Amino acid sequence: MSVSRFLRRAALTTAMAGAAATLALSKAEQCGVSVRLSRPSPHRGADDATRCGHLGLVRAHPGLRDLNAALTTTTTSGGSADASFFLDAAHALAASALRVPTITGGAIRLMVSDRIPKKLAAAESKGDSKAAVHLRLELATLHAREGRLDEALAAAVQLARDNPGDIRPRLAAAALCCLHGRSGTAFEWLKSVPESARRFKTSDRFVTIVVYAMPGSSPQRVEEGVDGMVVDVAAAIAEDTLSMKLEEGEWSTLERLELAVLGRLLRRFVSKRFAAAAYPEFKSWTWTRPPPPPINATESQLNKALVLCSQAMLAPVLGARPLCGERLREVRAVADAEAEADASAAVVDVNLLLAFLAIRDGRFDEAMQRYRAAEARDPSDRRAYELAAALCSIAGHAAEERDAWLRGEERHCDRGRGATAGRGGGLQLQALLDEQVVAAALGLGGDRTARDPHRGRVLAAAWREVDAGLAAALRDGDHLTMAERAQLRGLRCVLRAKMQPLLDTAANSTGPDNSPQQRSH
C-alpha cells in the first residue's frame, strides 16, 4: 500500500484524535499564556520531500535489502514501514496531548519483571486465588502487547484449565485467539461462557484485552473481520469516553459542535469501512460490546482509554503495527548482522538505525554504544554527536555526558558547515531527531509524555512527524481524487488549528529547547 493510500485512510481518525485531545484538555491549559520561544516552527519542514528519517538510512543503501524487508514485517503484505513510524508518532502525539504515560518498551519490562511478580507473590502468600488469576492474566496481556502472543495464549489457556469455574481466562483466551489469527477458536471460547455469566460487566475483559493487546498482533495474521471488530469496538469506547468528558466539563457550543461533527464523520468512516467487515459471529454476541466507562472514572483513566483506542483504531486502518517488542528485536537481529558483515559506508547508517531501535526498546546504554560505534567509524559525521547529545537530554542524563558529545563534535566536525550540516542536510537530521524523541517517549518509559519539560518536546516532535506524513499523502497525487485531496487538506488544516494552542502552551512550559539541533536557530 502506498504512503498516500494508507495516510488517506488514516487522516480522518488522526484528525479525530487530535481534535479530541485538544477538547479533552482542561480549560486552564488551553487558555494558558502563549509565548513564542526561539525554536523552529512545529510545522517546519513538513512539506519537504527530503524528510526521510531512519527509514531513509536503510533505503539509501540498495545492499540492505534484507534489513529493508525485515522492517516491512510490521505491515500487511506489500505495505510500507512508514506506516509503523506514523503509528508511533500518532501514539506519542495523543499521549503527550492528553498527558498520559505510555505503556511500552521499558515500562512493560519493569511491570513484567518486577511490579506484577511482587504483587502476585503477595496474593499467593495470602491464598487470594482470585487476585492471583487477575495478575497472571495481566502478565499474559502485557506479553501479548509485546508481540509474545504464543506465550500469552498458552498462559491464558492454562489458567482456564486450572480454574474451570472462572470465566476470565476464557474471555482472555478468546481475545488473544482473535489477535492471533484463530477466530474459530475464539468463537469456541466465547461459546463456552455460561449463559448466566454473559453480562456487560464480564465482557469488559474481552474488549479490554483486544484493544490493549492489539499493538502486539501481527498484521499478516489478524483476519479482516477481527480488524473490523477492533476498530468498531475501539471507536465505540472512544465515543462513550468523549461523551462522558463533555458531560463533566464546561464546553462552548462551538466546541461541542466540532466534536459532534468529527464524531459523526468517524462513525460513518468506521461503519463504511470496518463495521460491515466485522465477523457476524461477534455481532451476534451482543454482550461482548464495550460497556460504558464507569461513572466514577477519573480524568486520567478516561484519557488513557482515549489513547489506547486511538492506537487500536489506527493500527488496523494503516494495516500496520508499531515497531516494538518481538518484531523490533527481530529487526535488530538483522541489523546487527549487517553491522558486523558490512565494511562499507552503510555501517554508520546501520549503527544509527540500531541506536534508534535500542531507544524504541528502552535500552539507553545499547543506544549509546551504537552512537559510539558510528562516531568511531566516521568521526567527521556530526549525526552521531547530535543524536547522542539529544538522547542524553531527553533521557534526563547528566549534562556532562551531553556536553562531552558536543565537544567531540566541535573537535572533529567542520564548524564552517553549520550545525545542521551533515549527510542529508538539516531537514533529514531534524527528522532523525524527531523520530528519536518519539522513540524515547515510547521506549524509555517514565512520564515523558505526561510531565514537563520533556512532554513539550515530545508533543512538538510527534506533531512534526504526523504533519509530515499527512503532507506526504498530499504530495503523492497518483491515488487521490480532487474530492479526496480537498478532504485530506481540510482535515490537515483542522489538525493544525487544534494543535497550535497545545504547541504554544507546551513551548511556554518547556522553556527554550537546548537540544543540539536547535542551537543554531
C-alpha positions as CSV (number, residue, x, y, z in Angstrom):
1,M,0.0,0.0,0.0
2,S,1.4,3.4,-1.0
3,V,2.2,6.1,1.5
4,S,-0.6,8.2,0.0
5,R,-3.2,5.4,0.3
6,F,-2.6,4.4,3.9
7,L,-2.3,8.0,5.1
8,R,-5.5,8.9,3.3
9,R,-7.3,6.1,5.2
10,A,-5.7,7.3,8.4
11,A,-6.4,11.0,8.0
12,L,-9.9,11.1,9.5
13,T,-9.0,9.0,12.6
14,T,-5.9,11.1,13.1
15,A,-7.9,14.4,12.8
16,M,-10.4,13.0,15.3
17,A,-7.7,12.0,17.7
18,G,-6.1,15.5,17.5
19,A,-9.3,17.4,17.9
20,A,-10.5,15.1,20.7
21,A,-7.2,15.6,22.5
22,T,-7.4,19.4,22.5
23,L,-11.1,19.3,23.5
24,A,-10.4,16.9,26.3
25,L,-7.7,19.0,27.9
26,S,-8.5,21.2,30.9
27,K,-9.5,24.8,30.2
28,A,-6.6,26.0,32.3
29,E,-4.1,24.6,29.9
30,Q,-6.0,25.6,26.8
31,C,-6.1,29.2,28.0
32,G,-2.5,29.3,29.1
33,V,-0.4,32.2,28.1
34,S,1.1,31.6,24.7
35,V,4.7,32.6,24.5
36,R,6.6,32.2,21.2
37,L,10.1,31.0,22.1
38,S,13.2,30.7,20.0
39,R,12.6,27.4,18.4
40,P,11.9,26.1,14.9
41,S,8.2,26.2,13.9
42,P,6.3,23.0,14.8
43,H,5.3,22.7,11.2
44,R,8.7,23.5,9.7
45,G,9.9,21.0,7.1
46,A,6.6,19.1,6.9
47,D,6.3,19.7,3.2
48,D,9.9,18.9,2.3
49,A,10.2,15.7,0.4
50,T,13.7,15.0,1.8
51,R,12.4,14.4,5.3
52,C,13.0,10.6,5.4
53,G,14.4,9.8,8.9
54,H,15.7,6.4,10.0
55,L,14.0,4.5,7.2
56,G,15.9,6.7,4.8
57,L,19.2,5.4,6.3
58,V,18.3,1.9,5.1
59,R,16.7,2.9,1.8
60,A,19.8,4.9,0.9
61,H,21.8,1.6,0.5
62,P,20.4,-0.9,-2.0
63,G,22.6,-3.6,-0.5
64,L,20.5,-3.6,2.7
65,R,17.6,-5.5,1.1
66,D,17.2,-7.9,4.0
67,L,17.0,-5.2,6.5
68,N,14.5,-3.2,4.5
69,A,12.4,-6.4,4.1
70,A,12.6,-7.0,7.9
71,L,11.2,-3.5,8.5
72,T,8.2,-4.2,6.4
73,T,7.1,-7.2,8.7
74,T,5.2,-4.6,10.7
75,T,2.7,-4.1,7.9
76,T,0.3,-6.1,5.8
77,S,1.6,-7.7,2.6
78,G,3.1,-5.1,0.3
79,G,2.8,-2.4,3.0
80,S,5.3,0.3,3.8
81,A,7.2,0.6,7.1
82,D,6.4,4.3,7.0
83,A,3.0,3.2,8.5
84,S,4.7,1.9,11.7
85,F,6.6,5.2,12.2
86,F,3.4,7.2,11.6
87,L,1.6,5.0,14.1
88,D,4.2,5.6,16.7
89,A,4.2,9.3,16.1
90,A,0.4,9.4,16.4
91,H,0.6,7.4,19.7
92,A,3.1,9.8,21.1
93,L,1.1,12.8,19.9
94,A,-2.1,11.6,21.6
95,A,-0.3,10.6,24.8
96,S,1.5,13.9,25.2
97,A,-1.6,16.0,24.3
98,L,-3.6,14.2,27.0
99,R,-0.7,13.9,29.4
100,V,-0.8,10.1,29.6
101,P,2.3,7.9,30.3
102,T,3.0,5.3,27.6
103,I,3.0,1.6,28.3
104,T,5.6,0.0,26.0
105,G,9.3,-0.8,25.9
106,G,11.0,-0.3,29.2
107,A,7.7,0.3,31.1
108,I,6.4,-3.1,30.1
109,R,9.7,-4.8,31.1
110,L,9.5,-3.1,34.5
111,M,5.9,-4.3,35.1
112,V,6.6,-7.8,33.9
113,S,9.9,-8.4,35.7
114,D,9.3,-6.5,38.9
115,R,5.9,-4.9,39.8
116,I,3.5,-7.6,38.9
117,P,5.6,-10.6,40.1
118,K,5.8,-8.9,43.6
119,K,2.0,-8.4,43.7
120,L,1.5,-12.0,42.5
121,A,3.8,-13.3,45.2
122,A,1.9,-11.3,47.8
123,A,-1.5,-12.6,46.6
124,E,-0.4,-16.2,46.5
125,S,1.1,-15.9,50.0
126,K,-2.3,-14.8,51.3
127,G,-4.1,-17.5,49.4
128,D,-6.0,-14.9,47.3
129,S,-6.6,-17.1,44.2
130,K,-8.9,-14.5,42.5
131,A,-6.3,-11.8,42.7
132,A,-3.6,-14.3,41.5
133,V,-5.6,-15.2,38.4
134,H,-6.2,-11.5,37.7
135,L,-2.4,-10.7,37.9
136,R,-1.5,-13.7,35.8
137,L,-3.9,-12.5,33.1
138,E,-2.4,-9.1,33.4
139,L,1.0,-10.6,32.7
140,A,-0.3,-12.5,29.7
141,T,-1.9,-9.4,28.3
142,L,1.4,-7.5,28.6
143,H,3.3,-10.3,26.9
144,A,0.7,-10.1,24.1
145,R,1.1,-6.3,23.8
146,E,4.9,-7.0,23.3
147,G,4.2,-9.5,20.5
148,R,4.6,-12.7,22.5
149,L,1.2,-14.0,21.6
150,D,2.1,-17.7,21.7
151,E,3.3,-17.3,25.3
152,A,0.4,-15.2,26.3
153,L,-2.2,-17.5,24.8
154,A,-0.6,-20.6,26.4
155,A,-0.8,-18.9,29.8
156,A,-4.5,-17.9,29.4
157,V,-5.4,-21.5,28.2
158,Q,-3.6,-23.0,31.2
159,L,-5.4,-20.6,33.6
160,A,-8.7,-21.6,32.0
161,R,-7.9,-25.3,32.6
162,D,-6.8,-24.7,36.2
163,N,-9.8,-22.5,37.0
164,P,-12.8,-24.1,35.2
165,G,-15.3,-22.0,37.2
166,D,-13.7,-18.7,36.4
167,I,-14.7,-17.2,33.0
168,R,-12.0,-14.5,33.0
169,P,-9.3,-16.8,31.5
170,R,-11.8,-18.0,28.8
171,L,-12.5,-14.4,27.8
172,A,-8.8,-13.7,27.7
173,A,-8.1,-16.8,25.6
174,A,-10.9,-15.7,23.2
175,A,-9.4,-12.2,22.8
176,L,-5.9,-13.5,22.3
177,C,-7.1,-16.0,19.7
178,C,-8.8,-13.2,17.8
179,L,-5.5,-11.3,17.6
180,H,-3.5,-14.5,16.7
181,G,-5.5,-15.3,13.6
182,R,-7.6,-18.0,15.2
183,S,-11.1,-16.6,15.2
184,G,-12.7,-20.0,15.0
185,T,-11.1,-21.0,18.3
186,A,-12.1,-17.6,19.7
187,F,-15.7,-18.2,19.0
188,E,-15.5,-21.6,20.8
189,W,-14.0,-19.9,23.9
190,L,-16.9,-17.4,23.8
191,K,-19.5,-20.1,23.5
192,S,-18.0,-21.9,26.5
193,V,-19.0,-19.0,28.7
194,P,-22.3,-19.9,30.5
195,E,-25.4,-18.0,29.6
196,S,-25.8,-16.8,33.1
197,A,-22.4,-15.1,33.0
198,R,-22.9,-13.2,29.8
199,R,-23.2,-9.7,31.0
200,F,-21.7,-6.3,30.1
201,K,-19.5,-6.4,33.2
202,T,-17.9,-9.7,32.3
203,S,-17.5,-8.8,28.6
204,D,-15.4,-5.9,29.6
205,R,-12.3,-8.2,29.9
206,F,-12.7,-9.5,26.4
207,V,-13.0,-6.0,24.9
208,T,-10.2,-4.5,27.1
209,I,-7.7,-7.3,26.1
210,V,-8.5,-7.0,22.4
211,V,-7.9,-3.2,22.5
212,Y,-4.9,-3.3,24.8
213,A,-3.0,-6.2,23.1
214,M,-3.7,-5.0,19.5
215,P,-0.2,-3.5,19.1
216,G,1.4,-6.9,19.6
217,S,-0.6,-8.7,17.0
218,S,0.7,-9.5,13.5
219,P,-0.9,-7.5,10.7
220,Q,-0.3,-10.5,8.4
221,R,-2.2,-12.9,10.8
222,V,-5.1,-10.9,12.0
223,E,-8.2,-11.5,9.8
224,E,-10.1,-8.7,8.2
225,G,-13.2,-9.5,10.3
226,V,-11.2,-9.2,13.5
227,D,-9.7,-5.9,12.3
228,G,-13.2,-4.6,11.7
229,M,-14.4,-5.7,15.1
230,V,-11.4,-4.0,16.8
231,V,-11.9,-0.7,15.0
232,D,-15.7,-0.8,15.7
233,V,-15.2,-1.6,19.4
234,A,-12.4,1.0,19.9
235,A,-14.4,3.7,18.1
236,A,-17.4,2.9,20.4
237,I,-15.3,3.1,23.5
238,A,-13.8,6.4,22.3
239,E,-17.2,7.9,21.6
240,D,-18.5,6.9,25.0
241,T,-15.4,8.3,26.7
242,L,-15.6,11.6,24.9
243,S,-19.3,11.9,25.7
244,M,-18.6,11.4,29.4
245,K,-15.8,14.1,29.3
246,L,-18.1,16.5,27.6
247,E,-20.9,16.0,30.2
248,E,-18.5,16.7,33.0
249,G,-16.7,19.8,31.6
250,E,-17.8,23.3,30.6
251,W,-17.6,23.4,26.9
252,S,-18.7,26.1,24.4
253,T,-21.4,25.4,21.8
254,L,-18.7,25.6,19.1
255,E,-16.5,23.0,20.8
256,R,-19.5,20.7,21.3
257,L,-20.4,21.1,17.6
258,E,-16.9,20.5,16.4
259,L,-16.6,17.3,18.4
260,A,-20.1,16.1,17.3
261,V,-19.3,16.6,13.7
262,L,-16.0,14.9,13.9
263,G,-17.5,12.1,15.9
264,R,-20.2,11.6,13.2
265,L,-17.6,11.5,10.5
266,L,-15.6,9.0,12.4
267,R,-18.6,6.8,12.9
268,R,-19.5,7.0,9.2
269,F,-15.9,6.1,8.3
270,V,-15.9,3.1,10.7
271,S,-19.3,1.8,9.6
272,K,-18.5,2.1,6.0
273,R,-15.0,0.6,6.0
274,F,-14.8,-1.6,9.1
275,A,-18.1,-2.3,10.9
276,A,-19.5,-4.1,7.9
277,A,-16.4,-6.3,7.7
278,A,-16.6,-7.4,11.3
279,Y,-17.5,-11.0,11.8
280,P,-21.3,-11.5,12.2
281,E,-20.5,-14.1,14.9
282,F,-19.1,-11.3,17.1
283,K,-22.1,-9.1,16.4
284,S,-24.5,-11.8,17.5
285,W,-22.7,-11.9,20.9
286,T,-24.1,-8.6,22.0
287,W,-22.8,-9.0,25.5
288,T,-19.2,-8.5,24.1
289,R,-20.0,-5.0,23.1
290,P,-18.0,-2.5,25.1
291,P,-19.6,-1.4,28.3
292,P,-19.7,2.4,29.0
293,P,-17.0,3.9,31.1
294,P,-17.6,3.7,34.9
295,I,-19.4,6.7,36.3
296,N,-16.6,7.3,38.8
297,A,-13.8,7.1,36.3
298,T,-11.1,9.7,36.8
299,E,-10.0,12.1,34.1
300,S,-6.7,10.3,33.9
301,Q,-8.4,6.9,33.3
302,L,-10.6,8.4,30.6
303,N,-7.6,9.9,28.9
304,K,-5.7,6.6,29.0
305,A,-8.7,5.0,27.4
306,L,-8.7,7.6,24.6
307,V,-5.0,7.0,23.8
308,L,-5.5,3.2,23.8
309,C,-8.5,3.5,21.5
310,S,-6.8,5.8,19.1
311,Q,-3.9,3.3,18.7
312,A,-6.3,0.4,18.3
313,M,-8.2,2.2,15.6
314,L,-5.1,3.4,13.7
315,A,-3.3,0.1,13.6
316,P,-6.0,-1.7,11.5
317,V,-6.7,1.4,9.4
318,L,-3.0,1.6,8.5
319,G,-2.6,-2.2,8.1
320,A,0.4,-1.8,10.4
321,R,1.6,-2.3,13.9
322,P,4.2,-0.3,16.0
323,L,7.8,-1.4,15.7
324,C,8.1,-2.8,19.2
325,G,8.6,-5.9,21.3
326,E,9.4,-9.1,19.5
327,R,9.1,-7.6,16.0
328,L,11.6,-4.9,16.9
329,R,14.1,-7.5,18.3
330,E,13.8,-9.5,15.0
331,V,14.7,-6.3,13.0
332,R,17.6,-5.6,15.4
333,A,19.0,-9.1,14.8
334,V,19.0,-8.5,11.0
335,A,20.6,-5.0,11.5
336,D,23.2,-6.5,13.9
337,A,24.3,-9.0,11.2
338,E,24.5,-6.2,8.7
339,A,26.7,-4.1,11.0
340,E,29.0,-7.0,11.6
341,A,29.3,-8.1,8.0
342,D,29.4,-4.8,6.1
343,A,32.6,-2.9,5.9
344,S,31.2,-0.1,3.6
345,A,29.8,3.3,4.4
346,A,26.5,1.7,5.2
347,V,27.9,0.7,8.6
348,V,27.5,4.2,10.0
349,D,23.8,4.4,8.9
350,V,23.1,0.9,10.2
351,N,24.6,1.8,13.6
352,L,22.4,4.9,13.7
353,L,19.4,2.7,13.0
354,L,20.4,0.2,15.7
355,A,20.7,3.0,18.2
356,F,17.2,4.2,17.3
357,L,15.9,0.6,17.7
358,A,17.6,0.3,21.0
359,I,15.9,3.5,22.2
360,R,12.5,2.3,21.0
361,D,13.1,-0.9,23.0
362,G,14.0,1.1,26.1
363,R,17.7,0.3,26.1
364,F,19.7,3.6,26.7
365,D,23.1,2.0,27.2
366,E,22.9,0.0,24.0
367,A,21.9,3.0,22.0
368,M,24.9,5.0,23.3
369,Q,27.2,2.1,22.3
370,R,25.8,2.3,18.8
371,Y,26.4,6.0,18.6
372,R,30.0,5.5,19.7
373,A,30.4,2.8,17.0
374,A,29.1,5.2,14.4
375,E,31.4,8.0,15.7
376,A,34.4,5.7,15.6
377,R,33.7,4.7,12.0
378,D,33.4,8.3,10.8
379,P,34.4,11.0,13.3
380,S,33.6,13.7,10.8
381,D,29.9,12.7,10.6
382,R,28.1,15.0,13.0
383,R,24.9,13.0,13.1
384,A,26.2,10.6,15.8
385,Y,27.2,13.5,18.0
386,E,23.9,15.4,17.6
387,L,21.8,12.3,18.2
388,A,23.8,11.1,21.2
389,A,23.7,14.5,22.8
390,A,20.0,14.8,22.2
391,L,19.4,11.3,23.7
392,C,21.3,12.4,26.9
393,S,19.0,15.4,27.1
394,I,15.6,13.6,26.6
395,A,16.7,10.7,28.9
396,G,17.5,13.1,31.7
397,H,21.2,12.1,32.0
398,A,23.8,14.4,33.4
399,A,24.7,17.5,31.3
400,E,28.3,16.5,31.4
401,E,27.7,13.5,29.2
402,R,25.8,15.5,26.7
403,D,28.5,18.3,26.7
404,A,31.2,15.7,26.1
405,W,29.5,14.7,22.8
406,L,29.2,18.3,21.8
407,R,32.8,18.9,22.5
408,G,33.7,15.9,20.3
409,E,31.6,17.4,17.5
410,E,33.5,20.7,17.8
411,R,36.8,18.9,17.6
412,H,36.1,16.6,14.7
413,C,33.5,18.3,12.5
414,D,33.8,21.2,10.2
415,R,32.3,24.2,12.0
416,G,32.0,26.1,8.7
417,R,29.4,23.7,7.6
418,G,27.0,24.8,10.3
419,A,25.1,22.9,13.0
420,T,22.6,21.5,10.6
421,A,25.1,20.2,8.0
422,G,25.9,16.6,7.6
423,R,24.8,13.7,5.4
424,G,21.3,14.5,4.2
425,G,21.2,18.1,5.4
426,G,19.3,19.8,8.2
427,L,15.8,18.6,7.5
428,Q,17.0,15.0,7.4
429,L,18.7,15.5,10.7
430,Q,15.6,17.1,12.2
431,A,13.6,14.1,11.1
432,L,16.1,11.8,12.8
433,L,15.9,13.8,16.0
434,D,12.1,13.9,16.0
435,E,11.9,10.2,15.5
436,Q,14.4,9.7,18.3
437,V,12.3,11.8,20.7
438,V,9.2,9.8,19.8
439,A,11.1,6.5,20.3
440,A,12.4,7.7,23.6
441,A,8.9,8.7,24.8
442,L,7.6,5.2,23.9
443,G,10.6,3.1,24.7
444,L,12.3,4.6,27.8
445,G,9.2,4.7,29.8
446,G,8.6,7.2,32.6
447,D,6.4,10.2,32.3
448,R,8.0,11.9,29.2
449,T,4.6,12.2,27.6
450,A,2.9,13.2,30.8
451,R,5.1,15.8,32.6
452,D,7.0,18.9,31.6
453,P,9.6,19.7,30.5
454,H,10.0,16.6,28.3
455,R,6.3,16.5,27.3
456,G,6.6,19.7,25.3
457,R,9.5,18.3,23.2
458,V,7.6,15.0,22.6
459,L,4.5,16.9,21.6
460,A,6.3,19.1,19.1
461,A,8.4,16.2,17.6
462,A,5.4,13.9,17.3
463,W,3.3,16.6,15.7
464,R,6.1,17.3,13.1
465,E,6.1,13.6,12.3
466,V,2.4,13.3,11.9
467,D,2.1,16.5,9.9
468,A,5.0,15.4,7.6
469,G,3.1,12.2,7.0
470,L,0.0,13.9,6.0
471,A,2.0,16.3,3.8
472,A,3.5,13.2,2.1
473,A,0.0,12.0,1.3
474,L,-0.9,15.3,-0.3
475,R,2.3,15.3,-2.4
476,D,1.5,11.9,-3.9
477,G,-1.4,12.7,-6.2
478,D,-1.5,9.4,-8.0
479,H,-4.2,7.8,-5.9
480,L,-6.1,11.0,-4.8
481,T,-9.2,12.3,-6.5
482,M,-9.9,16.0,-6.3
483,A,-12.5,15.4,-3.6
484,E,-10.1,13.2,-1.6
485,R,-7.4,15.8,-1.8
486,A,-9.7,18.5,-0.6
487,Q,-10.9,16.4,2.3
488,L,-7.3,15.5,3.3
489,R,-6.2,19.1,3.1
490,G,-9.2,20.2,5.1
491,L,-8.6,17.6,7.8
492,R,-4.9,18.6,8.0
493,C,-5.9,22.2,8.5
494,V,-8.3,21.1,11.3
495,L,-5.4,19.2,13.0
496,R,-3.1,22.2,12.7
497,A,-5.6,24.6,14.1
498,K,-6.3,22.3,17.0
499,M,-2.7,21.5,17.8
500,Q,-1.3,25.1,17.6
501,P,-2.6,26.2,21.1
502,L,-1.2,23.0,22.6
503,L,2.1,23.5,21.0
504,D,2.2,27.2,22.1
505,T,1.4,26.2,25.7
506,A,3.9,23.3,25.7
507,A,6.6,25.7,24.4
508,N,5.8,28.0,27.3
509,S,6.1,25.2,29.9
510,T,9.1,23.5,28.4
511,G,11.3,26.5,28.1
512,P,14.0,27.1,25.5
513,D,15.0,23.9,23.7
514,N,18.7,23.3,24.3
515,S,18.9,20.1,22.2
516,P,21.8,20.2,19.8
517,Q,19.8,20.7,16.6
518,Q,18.0,23.8,18.0
519,R,21.1,25.7,19.0
520,S,21.6,27.2,15.5
521,H,18.0,28.6,15.4
